[in-house]
């Protein structure tokens, strides 16, 4: 699993008048994770309470944030200013045809068999690195870098 935080103590922030973001967690070390609103989904736990497919909110030039709704706060009996234990991982939100497109690029470059020989974790890391960029140009750059990496593994 691609954890972005694992068993981290974070402060549940309270920002009055901020709509759905009145209660939020700032997720450390997420500034460089690329993706538009709705592209970045996380699952995991907050104080042992399971959450699934929650949007990770982008913040320009800063760490991402996660809204914590009343259902979660009531379940964990926490309020603004309280410390919570958080474990989150990025969900793979990319469609199967996107995966097909990437694998087709690997086949065209004659590195697909090398990719297939990698263990599942390394395959997932390569695909996630491609999927978590914000633009198609960045995606193309990541695919090229992955192909170069796989070509070097073949040697």
C-alpha positions as CSV (number, residue, x, y, z in Angstrom):
1,X,0.0,0.0,0.0
2,X,1.2,3.5,-0.9
3,X,0.9,5.2,2.6
4,X,1.1,9.0,2.6
5,X,0.9,9.0,6.4
6,X,1.1,6.1,8.8
7,X,0.2,6.3,12.5
8,X,0.9,10.1,12.6
9,X,-0.4,12.3,15.3
10,X,-2.2,15.3,13.6
11,X,-4.2,18.2,15.0
12,X,-7.8,18.4,14.0
13,X,-8.1,22.0,12.9
14,X,-11.2,24.1,13.3
15,X,-11.6,27.0,10.9
16,X,-15.0,28.7,11.5
17,X,-17.1,29.6,8.5
18,X,-15.1,27.4,6.1
19,X,-18.0,25.3,4.9
20,X,-17.1,21.6,4.5
21,X,-13.6,22.5,5.4
22,X,-14.5,23.9,8.9
23,X,-12.8,20.8,10.4
24,X,-9.8,19.6,8.6
25,X,-6.5,17.8,8.8
26,X,-3.4,19.1,7.0
27,X,-1.6,16.0,5.7
28,X,2.2,16.4,6.0
29,X,4.6,15.8,3.1
30,X,1.9,15.9,0.5
31,X,2.8,19.2,-1.2
32,X,4.4,17.4,-4.2
33,X,1.6,14.9,-4.8
34,X,0.0,16.1,-8.1
35,X,-3.6,16.0,-9.0
36,X,-6.7,18.1,-9.5
37,X,-9.7,18.3,-7.2
38,X,-11.4,15.0,-7.2
39,X,-8.4,13.1,-8.6
40,X,-6.7,12.4,-5.2
41,X,-8.7,10.0,-3.1
42,X,-7.5,8.5,0.2
43,X,-8.6,5.7,2.4
44,X,-7.3,4.7,5.9
45,X,-8.2,5.4,9.5
46,X,-8.6,8.4,11.8
47,X,-8.3,7.3,15.4
48,X,-9.2,3.8,14.2
49,X,-12.3,4.9,12.4
50,X,-12.2,3.7,8.8
51,X,-12.6,6.2,6.0
52,X,-12.8,5.3,2.3
53,X,-12.4,7.3,-0.9
54,X,-12.3,10.7,0.6
55,X,-11.1,13.7,-1.4
56,X,-7.7,15.0,-0.6
57,X,-8.0,18.8,-1.1
58,X,-5.3,20.5,-3.1
59,X,-3.7,23.6,-1.6
60,X,-1.4,25.7,-3.9
61,X,2.2,25.3,-2.8
62,X,1.3,23.6,0.4
63,X,0.4,20.3,1.9
64,X,-3.0,18.8,1.0
65,X,-6.0,18.9,3.4
66,X,-8.7,16.4,4.4
67,X,-12.1,17.5,5.5
68,X,-13.3,15.7,8.6
69,X,-17.1,15.7,8.7
70,X,-19.4,15.4,11.7
71,X,-19.9,11.6,11.1
72,X,-16.2,11.0,11.6
73,X,-15.8,13.5,14.5
74,X,-18.8,12.0,16.4
75,X,-17.5,8.4,15.8
76,X,-14.0,9.3,17.2
77,X,-15.4,11.8,19.8
78,X,-13.0,14.5,18.8
79,X,-13.3,18.3,18.1
80,X,-11.2,21.1,16.8
81,X,-7.8,21.3,18.5
82,X,-7.8,17.6,19.4
83,X,-4.9,15.3,18.4
84,X,-5.9,12.3,16.2
85,X,-3.9,9.3,15.0
86,X,-4.0,9.1,11.2
87,X,-3.1,6.5,8.6
88,X,-3.9,7.3,4.9
89,X,-3.0,5.8,1.6
90,X,-3.7,7.1,-1.9
91,X,-6.4,5.2,-3.8
92,X,-5.8,4.3,-7.4
93,X,-8.5,6.3,-9.1
94,X,-7.3,5.8,-12.7
95,X,-9.6,4.0,-15.1
96,X,-8.7,0.7,-16.7
97,X,-8.3,2.2,-20.1
98,X,-5.6,4.5,-18.7
99,X,-3.7,1.5,-17.5
100,X,-4.2,-0.1,-20.9
101,X,-2.8,3.0,-22.5
102,X,0.3,3.0,-20.3
103,X,0.9,-0.7,-20.8
104,X,0.5,-0.3,-24.5
105,X,3.3,2.3,-24.4
106,X,5.5,-0.2,-22.6
107,X,4.7,-2.8,-25.3
108,X,5.5,-0.4,-28.1
109,X,8.8,0.3,-26.4
110,X,9.5,-3.4,-26.0
111,X,9.8,-3.2,-22.2
112,X,6.4,-4.7,-21.2
113,X,8.0,-8.1,-20.4
114,X,10.5,-6.3,-18.1
115,X,7.5,-4.6,-16.4
116,X,5.7,-7.9,-16.0
117,X,8.7,-9.4,-14.2
118,X,8.7,-6.7,-11.6
119,X,7.0,-7.5,-8.3
120,X,3.5,-6.1,-7.7
121,X,4.7,-3.3,-5.4
122,X,7.3,-2.0,-7.9
123,X,4.7,-2.2,-10.8
124,X,2.2,-0.2,-8.6
125,X,4.8,2.4,-7.7
126,X,5.7,2.9,-11.4
127,X,2.0,3.3,-12.4
128,X,1.2,5.5,-9.4
129,X,4.1,7.8,-10.3
130,X,2.5,8.2,-13.8
131,X,-1.1,8.6,-12.5
132,X,-0.5,11.2,-9.8
133,X,0.6,14.0,-12.2
134,X,-1.6,16.9,-13.0
135,X,-1.3,17.3,-16.8
136,X,-1.0,15.0,-19.9
137,X,2.4,16.5,-20.7
138,X,3.7,15.5,-17.2
139,X,2.1,12.0,-17.7
140,X,4.0,11.6,-21.0
141,X,7.2,12.6,-19.3
142,X,6.6,10.1,-16.6
143,X,5.9,7.3,-19.1
144,X,9.1,8.1,-21.0
145,X,11.1,8.0,-17.7
146,X,9.4,4.7,-16.8
147,X,10.4,3.3,-20.2
148,X,14.0,4.4,-19.7
149,X,14.0,2.8,-16.3
150,X,12.6,-0.5,-17.7
151,X,15.2,-0.4,-20.5
152,X,18.0,-0.1,-18.0
153,X,16.5,-3.0,-16.0
154,X,16.7,-5.2,-19.1
155,X,20.4,-4.8,-19.4
